[in-house]
Amino acid sequence: MNTKLTLSELYNIFENNLLFILSEIEDQDEVGNTFSSEMLSFSEEKENIREFIEDTGEYGIAYEALVAILETHPFRISSTAAIKLLEVGLLMRYKTESPEDALFDTRKEG
């Protein structure tokens, strides 16, 4: 069984999963009231994320932007969206530098 994905297949997964998550967030206009007037508005943030995904293929930036707004605002996403977010993060091999996340850092030293 070949488990390697082509770059095209990988980008397709990123785009589909990120758009799925974004669509769930876009339906929660009431959360837009929690965005500070000193930062991008909810509509501007959604527009930027969609542009990163659809127009420029900047999936990493879109992923980071989605994670940031999910961490800082009271959005609710389905378990399906949560799995899709996790899947993108795992496929991108994202990690943090936080000591509590060291267990999940699979980068090679040196």
N, C-alpha and C positions, 0 to 999 in steps of 0.2 A: 504494500500500500504506500503510495507516494503522498506524503503530507506537506510537501513544499508547495507554496503558493507562488504564482507568478507575480511580478510587480503590479500588473494590471488588476489581478484578482485581489491583491492586498489593498490597493487604492479603492477598489470597488467596495470592499468591506468597510474601509474607513469612511467613505462618503455616505454609504447607506446607513451605517450605524449612527454617525454623527448627525445626519439629517433626521433620523428617527428621534433621537434625544432632543434635538432642537425643536422639533414639532411639538413635543410634549411641553416644553418650556414655553413656547410661543402661545400656548393656550391658557396661560396663567397670568393674564394681564393684571390681576389684583396684586401680584407680587411686585409689579413694576413700581408700586407706591413705596417700596422699601429701598429703592435706589436713591442714593444721595444726589442732591442737585449739583454737587461738586465733581461728579463722575459722569460717564456717559449715561444717557437715559436708557431705559429698558428697550425701547424701540431701536435706538442706535446700536446697542449691544447686540441685539438679535440680528440686525442688518449686517453688522461687521462679521459676526460668526458665520452667517449664511454666505457672505462674500468669500471668507476664508475657505469655506468648503466648496462652493459651487464655481466660483470665478477664478480663484488662484490656486486651488489644490493645496492650500496650507493647512493640512490636516492636523499637524502638531500644534499649531497656534490655535486652531478651532477647539481642539481637545482641551488645551490648557485654559482657554477662555471659558468653556463650558464647566470645567471642574471648578474654576474660580468662582463663577456665579452660583454654582450649586453649593459651594462651601459657605458663601457669604449671604445668601438669601434663602428664604423659606420655601423654595420650590419643592414640589412633590413629583417624583417620577415613578413610573411603574417598575416592577421587578424586571420586566423585559428590557426597559431602558437602562436600568442599573447594570444588567448583564452585558448589554451592548457597550456601555461605557467601560466596563472592566475589560471586555474583549479588546477594545481599541487600545487601552493602556497596556495590556499584556503584549499585543502584537507590536506595539511601538517600543516595547521594553522600557516604558517610563518608570521612573523611580524618583525618590526624593533623597535628599542628603540628610534627612532627619535620623537621629540615632535609633528611634523606634521602628524605622523602616529598613534598617540594615539587613534584617533577615530576608527581605524581598529583593535586595540588590544583587543581580546575577552578573554584573560586569566583572570582567577579569581584571585583576590588579596587574600593574606593570605593563 
